Amino acid sequence: MSWQYNTVTLLQTGQVLVAGGDNFDASDHYKNPSELYHPSSNSWTEAANLNGPHYEAAAVLLPSGEVLITGGYDPDPIPGVYTNAVEIYQPVVFDKHIYLSTITK
């Protein structure tokens, strides 16, 4: 995927969570998906979808290993508004690799 205006968070496993943002190459360019980058293999995997768009949001790694994602721009309703939505990314870790993740509001 092509990402811009997204959040990038280094996880405790060494993997990188990329969430939210915008893709001007697509007709529905505001992103709900998130992806994990694996530096050791230089590869990407899909992570849990966000519950809503978070263009220019903020993300913070919590001591628990979860990631708090908040704010940003939501294009719906048109012409769009800034949101105060908060979501928590919860990785499920086995043997230092994330195999499953969930997003909660």
Order of alpha helices (4+ residues) and beta strands (2+ residues): beta-beta-beta-beta-beta-beta-beta-beta-beta-beta
